């Protein structure tokens, strides 16, 4: 199975180098996550658009524990962290084989007891639900990391 995985990894790495980098470094804007573009390949827990909105990651533990759990989960789920601060994290996830890169951003809101999330494809129009599905997988893993029993 390692030969197959190695081949998939090699193809993914090759194709991901062909896709463009973001026009600007992802970051929060006025204390919020960036709005989704006009294409349906993005979800954002701070969006008021029902087609783009997704629930944030809720926590009842300390914000420090939740933030540490999030960073662990992002890495365990195959994400690469590119930038982080006390309340913002930018990561990327690469879609296997095709190498499409998705930007996944998080913003910690201690007051609300949530971590807001934005997941968006860099390319194309439709993502066939990949970004929404990824956020739901991250949510499940996040809750398991906070409450392992």
Backbone bond lengths (Angstrom), bond angles and torsions (degrees), N, CA, C in turn:
res aa  C-N    CA-C-N  psi(-1)  N-CA   C-N-CA  omega(-1)  CA-C   N-CA-C  phi
1 X - - - 1.445 - - 1.527 111.49 -
2 X 1.332 118.49 -25.43 1.456 120.72 179.81 1.519 111.73 -63.45
3 X 1.322 117.41 -34.93 1.460 120.56 179.24 1.525 109.59 -63.04
4 X 1.332 116.52 -44.04 1.466 120.92 178.42 1.533 110.55 -62.94
5 X 1.327 116.96 -48.82 1.470 121.21 179.38 1.516 111.39 -60.57
6 X 1.324 117.30 -41.15 1.459 121.14 178.09 1.525 111.21 -63.02
7 X 1.325 116.53 -39.98 1.464 120.67 178.96 1.528 110.92 -65.95
8 X 1.330 117.06 -43.59 1.464 121.06 178.38 1.527 109.72 -62.94
9 X 1.329 116.84 -44.10 1.469 120.76 178.68 1.525 111.42 -61.00
10 X 1.317 116.97 -41.26 1.467 120.66 -179.86 1.528 110.78 -64.61
11 X 1.331 116.97 -44.77 1.466 120.25 177.50 1.520 111.28 -63.45
12 X 1.329 116.69 -43.87 1.466 121.13 179.77 1.515 110.24 -59.69
13 X 1.335 117.52 -47.28 1.464 121.24 179.76 1.528 111.67 -62.06
14 X 1.331 115.86 -39.69 1.462 119.84 179.19 1.529 110.71 -63.26
15 X 1.337 116.88 -50.85 1.455 120.16 -177.12 1.524 112.54 -68.68
16 X 1.334 117.81 -36.00 1.467 119.23 -178.08 1.526 111.28 -64.73
17 X 1.324 117.80 -26.93 1.470 119.76 178.70 1.527 111.50 -73.54
18 X 1.331 117.40 -14.74 1.463 121.00 -179.66 1.523 112.62 -83.84
19 X 1.322 117.50 -22.25 1.468 120.88 -174.81 1.520 110.06 -83.06
20 X 1.328 116.49 150.36 1.468 120.23 -175.65 1.530 112.56 -69.86
21 X 1.333 113.67 155.81 1.464 121.16 172.63 1.533 107.32 -82.41
22 X 1.332 117.44 160.76 1.465 117.92 178.67 1.527 110.58 -63.86
23 X 1.341 115.95 150.04 1.466 120.77 179.68 1.525 111.29 -60.72
24 X 1.317 115.50 -35.87 1.458 120.49 177.05 1.523 108.26 -141.52
25 X 1.305 115.93 156.96 1.453 120.09 -179.38 1.534 109.19 -64.46
26 X 1.320 118.09 125.47 1.463 119.43 177.20 1.529 111.02 -56.92
27 X 1.317 115.02 139.67 1.454 120.95 179.53 1.527 108.45 -162.93
28 X 1.317 116.44 165.95 1.457 118.76 176.73 1.525 108.66 -73.58
29 X 1.329 115.53 153.40 1.455 122.33 -179.22 1.528 107.50 -124.93
30 X 1.314 115.76 116.37 1.465 121.07 -177.88 1.529 111.94 53.96
31 X 1.336 116.15 40.31 1.455 121.02 176.81 1.510 115.47 76.82
32 X 1.329 117.84 12.31 1.466 122.33 179.08 1.524 108.90 -131.91
33 X 1.336 115.42 163.86 1.456 119.81 174.07 1.525 109.25 -71.36
34 X 1.310 116.35 151.62 1.465 120.42 178.93 1.523 110.36 -59.79
35 X 1.314 116.25 148.30 1.463 121.28 176.30 1.528 109.27 -68.86
36 X 1.312 116.02 154.71 1.462 120.44 175.18 1.522 109.32 -71.83
37 X 1.354 116.67 149.71 1.467 119.28 174.81 1.537 109.27 -71.35
38 X 1.300 116.93 -177.91 1.459 121.07 -178.71 1.517 114.52 -74.96
39 X 1.319 118.28 -2.60 1.468 121.52 -179.38 1.528 110.30 -92.39
40 X 1.336 117.60 152.58 1.470 120.37 -176.35 1.536 114.78 -83.06
41 X 1.323 117.92 25.71 1.463 120.29 -178.36 1.531 110.99 -108.13
42 X 1.335 115.91 40.44 1.461 121.20 -176.90 1.522 109.33 -151.31
43 X 1.334 115.90 141.59 1.463 121.96 170.66 1.524 107.75 -127.72
44 X 1.338 115.42 149.45 1.455 119.99 -176.10 1.530 108.27 -152.15
45 X 1.320 116.70 124.00 1.466 120.17 -178.16 1.526 112.42 -70.93
46 X 1.318 117.93 -11.95 1.464 120.86 177.67 1.530 112.12 -99.61
47 X 1.313 117.31 3.73 1.464 121.36 -179.96 1.522 110.31 -81.07
48 X 1.326 115.58 143.49 1.467 120.60 174.67 1.528 111.06 -93.46
49 X 1.320 117.13 -6.95 1.461 122.00 177.89 1.526 108.55 -77.24
50 X 1.338 118.43 118.33 1.469 120.21 -177.26 1.532 114.35 -60.52
51 X 1.333 117.69 -24.65 1.471 120.55 178.42 1.521 111.53 -75.10
52 X 1.312 117.77 -24.35 1.462 122.58 -177.73 1.527 112.85 -103.63
53 X 1.320 116.41 -23.19 1.464 120.23 -173.73 1.526 112.42 -68.58
54 X 1.315 114.65 143.44 1.460 122.90 174.91 1.524 106.05 -144.97
55 X 1.307 117.05 149.71 1.468 120.25 -178.24 1.530 110.16 -66.39
56 X 1.344 116.67 143.31 1.462 119.15 174.68 1.522 110.30 -71.93
57 X 1.315 117.09 172.45 1.460 122.26 176.62 1.523 107.58 -86.28
58 X 1.320 116.67 114.54 1.464 121.17 -176.77 1.525 110.58 -91.27
59 X 1.330 115.37 150.30 1.462 120.03 176.85 1.522 109.53 -147.16
60 X 1.327 115.30 152.24 1.463 120.66 176.42 1.527 110.50 -117.30
61 X 1.328 116.83 -7.07 1.461 121.94 176.74 1.529 108.46 -76.88
62 X 1.312 116.65 -175.27 1.462 119.22 175.73 1.525 109.03 -67.20
63 X 1.329 116.07 153.42 1.462 119.56 179.70 1.522 110.99 -63.71
64 X 1.344 117.51 -31.13 1.465 120.72 178.15 1.528 110.54 -65.21
65 X 1.343 116.40 -43.49 1.471 119.97 178.41 1.523 110.38 -64.68
66 X 1.322 116.59 -42.43 1.465 120.50 -179.06 1.529 110.87 -64.04
67 X 1.326 117.13 -43.32 1.471 121.35 -179.10 1.522 110.78 -65.31
68 X 1.335 116.69 -41.13 1.472 120.86 177.60 1.526 110.45 -64.89
69 X 1.328 117.18 -41.19 1.470 121.26 178.81 1.524 110.25 -63.85
70 X 1.329 116.92 -40.96 1.459 120.38 179.37 1.525 110.88 -60.33
71 X 1.319 117.85 -48.30 1.465 121.06 -178.74 1.530 111.39 -60.93
72 X 1.319 115.91 -39.94 1.462 120.56 177.11 1.529 110.70 -62.83
73 X 1.316 116.43 -46.42 1.467 121.69 -177.94 1.530 111.03 -64.39
74 X 1.318 117.29 -42.14 1.469 119.96 179.29 1.525 109.67 -56.90
75 X 1.320 116.56 -47.19 1.472 119.97 -179.39 1.534 111.34 -67.12
76 X 1.339 116.95 -42.53 1.471 120.01 179.86 1.525 112.13 -63.38
77 X 1.325 117.24 -30.96 1.462 121.51 -178.60 1.531 112.49 -87.09
78 X 1.337 117.04 6.10 1.457 120.65 174.84 1.509 115.34 97.46
79 X 1.321 117.92 8.38 1.454 120.98 179.00 1.513 112.09 -82.83
80 X 1.318 115.58 157.28 1.453 122.97 174.92 1.514 107.85 -117.10
81 X 1.329 116.70 123.57 1.463 121.05 179.65 1.528 108.04 -84.85
82 X 1.346 115.72 127.85 1.464 121.21 -179.21 1.520 112.69 -107.63
83 X 1.326 116.25 -28.88 1.459 119.96 -177.84 1.518 108.69 -154.99
84 X 1.323 115.83 139.09 1.455 118.79 176.39 1.514 110.21 -151.59
85 X 1.315 114.01 149.76 1.459 121.84 174.76 1.530 106.30 -135.68
86 X 1.307 117.27 -165.30 1.462 120.32 -179.64 1.523 112.98 -66.43
87 X 1.347 116.95 -25.46 1.468 118.36 -176.13 1.533 113.82 -137.22
88 X 1.329 118.14 12.09 1.468 121.45 -179.84 1.523 109.38 -141.76
89 X 1.332 115.15 139.96 1.465 120.55 177.38 1.523 108.40 -141.11
90 X 1.333 115.96 131.07 1.467 121.97 174.52 1.516 107.68 -114.33
91 X 1.328 115.22 127.18 1.459 121.02 177.69 1.524 108.80 -134.29
92 X 1.322 115.17 164.53 1.462 120.12 173.78 1.519 108.89 -127.35
93 X 1.317 114.51 150.13 1.456 122.95 174.25 1.519 106.37 -126.45
94 X 1.321 116.69 138.16 1.454 122.03 -179.69 1.523 108.93 -108.00
95 X 1.329 115.81 127.42 1.462 121.20 179.13 1.523 107.75 -73.00
96 X 1.344 117.41 122.85 1.464 120.28 -177.25 1.531 112.88 -55.48
97 X 1.301 114.78 148.34 1.459 127.56 177.89 1.523 112.80 74.17
98 X 1.346 118.12 -57.76 1.458 119.97 -176.93 1.519 112.52 -80.05
99 X 1.320 117.41 -23.00 1.450 121.18 176.14 1.515 115.49 77.23
100 X 1.346 117.82 13.22 1.459 119.71 176.94 1.521 109.02 -61.89
101 X 1.323 116.43 138.46 1.463 121.02 -178.84 1.520 109.27 -107.33
102 X 1.320 115.27 130.68 1.455 122.24 176.68 1.518 108.49 -114.49
103 X 1.331 116.21 135.65 1.458 122.20 176.30 1.527 108.14 -91.80
104 X 1.329 116.16 128.43 1.460 121.47 179.64 1.523 106.91 -124.93
105 X 1.327 114.99 119.45 1.457 121.46 -175.84 1.522 110.15 -118.06
106 X 1.313 115.34 150.56 1.463 121.77 -179.37 1.521 109.50 -134.59
107 X 1.343 115.82 144.89 1.458 121.33 175.62 1.525 108.53 -133.98
108 X 1.311 115.74 121.40 1.454 122.37 -179.72 1.523 109.89 -79.17
109 X 1.343 115.79 127.37 1.462 121.32 173.98 1.524 107.23 -120.14
110 X 1.316 115.59 93.49 1.459 121.43 -178.32 1.522 110.82 -60.57
111 X 1.318 117.01 -39.78 1.473 121.87 -178.36 1.521 110.89 -60.87
112 X 1.337 117.35 -42.67 1.463 121.92 -178.73 1.532 112.54 -82.78
113 X 1.332 117.70 -16.82 1.457 120.91 -175.16 1.517 112.34 69.52
114 X 1.345 115.69 36.54 1.466 120.51 -179.80 1.524 110.19 -140.78
115 X 1.316 114.13 162.19 1.457 121.89 169.17 1.525 105.69 -116.68
116 X 1.326 115.36 113.28 1.465 120.04 177.70 1.517 108.82 -73.19
117 X 1.328 115.93 150.60 1.458 120.87 -175.65 1.524 110.55 -137.53
118 X 1.331 114.97 143.21 1.463 122.93 173.21 1.519 106.52 -133.23
119 X 1.321 117.18 127.58 1.454 121.81 177.87 1.521 107.91 -130.29
120 X 1.339 115.89 123.96 1.463 119.89 -174.71 1.519 111.63 -144.18
121 X 1.323 115.04 141.94 1.461 121.41 173.91 1.514 108.97 -77.02
122 X 1.312 115.95 143.96 1.466 119.69 177.17 1.509 111.68 -78.91
123 X 1.319 116.91 -26.12 1.448 121.83 -171.97 1.515 111.49 -128.17
124 X 1.298 116.86 155.35 1.448 121.99 171.94 1.517 113.25 85.02
125 X 1.308 113.91 -172.47 1.460 120.84 -178.16 1.523 109.70 -114.53
126 X 1.311 116.67 -56.22 1.462 119.93 -179.59 1.517 109.80 -102.54
127 X 1.326 115.23 145.61 1.458 119.78 176.42 1.528 111.19 -114.61
128 X 1.341 115.96 6.78 1.463 122.68 -179.76 1.533 111.82 55.66
129 X 1.321 116.28 31.46 1.457 121.41 176.59 1.516 115.54 83.38
130 X 1.326 117.39 8.74 1.468 121.20 -176.15 1.532 111.72 -61.64
131 X 1.325 118.03 -45.07 1.465 119.89 -177.18 1.524 111.53 -66.79
132 X 1.315 118.47 -42.51 1.464 121.63 177.08 1.538 109.68 -62.53
133 X 1.309 116.40 -44.29 1.465 120.57 178.86 1.522 112.24 -62.60
134 X 1.332 116.87 -39.92 1.461 120.77 179.13 1.532 110.17 -62.68
135 X 1.327 116.73 -45.10 1.467 119.62 -179.88 1.527 110.29 -61.27
136 X 1.324 117.07 -39.74 1.474 119.43 178.88 1.536 111.07 -66.33
137 X 1.335 117.25 -37.69 1.475 120.18 175.76 1.519 110.38 -65.10
138 X 1.330 116.84 -42.42 1.464 120.46 177.62 1.524 110.51 -62.73
139 X 1.335 117.41 -40.06 1.463 121.82 179.17 1.537 110.78 -59.83
140 X 1.323 115.61 -47.48 1.470 120.40 -179.99 1.521 110.84 -61.70
141 X 1.336 117.17 -46.69 1.463 120.99 179.92 1.525 111.02 -66.39
142 X 1.314 117.21 -36.15 1.474 122.36 178.23 1.531 110.39 -62.70
143 X 1.321 116.25 -46.53 1.466 119.82 179.27 1.536 111.07 -64.43
144 X 1.315 117.86 -39.02 1.470 121.33 177.33 1.508 110.94 -66.33
145 X 1.328 117.80 -36.50 1.471 120.59 179.07 1.529 110.35 -68.21
146 X 1.319 117.26 -35.92 1.468 120.34 179.10 1.528 112.30 -75.10
147 X 1.339 115.84 -36.17 1.474 121.85 -176.02 1.525 108.96 -131.46
148 X 1.336 117.50 78.42 1.464 120.71 -172.87 1.538 115.22 -68.13
149 X 1.294 119.56 -12.18 1.482 119.95 -177.27 1.482 112.91 -88.30
